[in-house]
Amino acid sequence: MSEITLEEAQRGIAAGLAKARELNSPSSIAVVDGGRNLLGFIRMDGALLASIEISQGKAFTARSLNMKTGEAMPYVQPGGPLYGMQTSHRDRPLIVFGGGQPITKNGKVVGAVGVAGGTVPDDETIAAAVAEAIGVD
């Protein structure tokens, strides 16, 4: 099967929580399935309220673009080939700074994780821990 199961999402979130605690970075962690639907979410005590929507937006963006969210940043800068793309979705804007990462199995993107609440490098490290626990190739 090439989808994320609930058990895998929970295992990924647990790995993300452990990494966030290690980094002392109260975070929100969101996992979406291949259709960009929320599969799992948690907000740690002390995580910013804004991190709820941002983490889910990062997961949505990573799956929509099938790339790490931070990799989109150079393309959306003034003068860039995709300038303004981050505002192209009416219901959920694309988040183009680090912390979102696709989740792949057997070479196929099956979902994504989004993390928000800490510094961008911390968010990226936590997202990588989640993706690895779920099954990134």
N, C-alpha and C positions, 0 to 999 in steps of 0.2 A: 504494500500500500504506500502511496505517496501523499499522505496528508498528515496533518498534525493531530494527534489524538489528545483528548483531554488530559490523560495521564502524562503525556509528553509535555504539554503546556504547563502543567503543574510542576513537573520536574524542572523545567526551564525557569519558571518563576522562582522556585526554591533556590536554584543556583544563582539567579540574579540577586535575590535577597541576601544570600551569603556574601556575595561580592560587594554589594552596596554597604553591608555592615562592616566588612573588612576595610573599605575605603572611607567609612564614616560619611556616607553620602545618602541621606534620606531621599528616596526616589519613588516614583510611580513607574510600574512596569506593565506594559500591555503586549499581548500576543494576539495576532490576527491570523486567520486561516487564509487559504489561497484566494478566497473571494473578498478579502479585506474585512471580514466580519470579526468582531471581537470574540475571542475564544477564552482568554484569561486576562485578569487584571488584578493588580494590588497596588495600594498606596500605603507606603510605610508611614508610621507615626513621624510627624515632623516634616514630611514632604510638603513642598509648596502646593497650594491649591491649584495653581496654574499648571502644575506638572500632570494633572489628570488628563486634561485635553491635549497637552503637548505630547505626552507619551503615546497616546492613541493616534494623534496626528502623525507622529514619526513612524509608527508601525504602518499606518495607512499609506504613507508616502513611500516607504521602503518597498512595500509590495506593489504599489502602483507603478513605480519606476524600475523595480527589480534591481535596485542598487542601494548602497549605503547612503543615507540621507546627506551626510557631509560631502559626499562626492558630487552632489548636484550644485553645491554652492558656487563654484567658479562659473557655471553656465548661466546663472540667473543674475549675475552682477550687471550693473549698467555697461552696455556695450557688448555683453555676452550674447551668445546665439539664442539663449532661452530666457532673456531678460523679461521678468514679469510672470514667468510660468507659475511661480509659487502662489499667485493669486488667481489662477485659472479655474479652480473648482469653487462652485458656489457654496456647497454645503460643508465642505471640509477643506480648508486651505492646505496646500502642500507645505511641509516643514522641511527646510533645506539646510539645516545645520545638524551636526553629528548627534548620534544616539539612536538612529533607526537602522535596522539591518535585515536584509532578506534571510529567510531560513530555507535551505535547500536540502533535498534528499535525493540521492541517485541522480544528481545533476539537474533536478527540476525544482524551481521555486515553489514551495508549498505554503508559504506564509511569511510572516515577518514579526520582528520584535521592535518595540519602541520604548526608550527609557528617557525620563526627564526628572530633574530635581537637583542635579549636581552640576559640576563643570562639564563642558562638552567632552573632554577626555575621560572623565569618570563615567558619563553616560555611555560613551562608546565601549569602555571596558566592561561595564555591566551588561550591555546588549550582547557583546561577544560571548560572555559567560552563559547567557540565556540561550543563544543560538547554538553554542557548542553542546550544551546539555540536551537540547532537543534533537540535534542531529545534522548540523551543517556538514556538508561534504568536505 
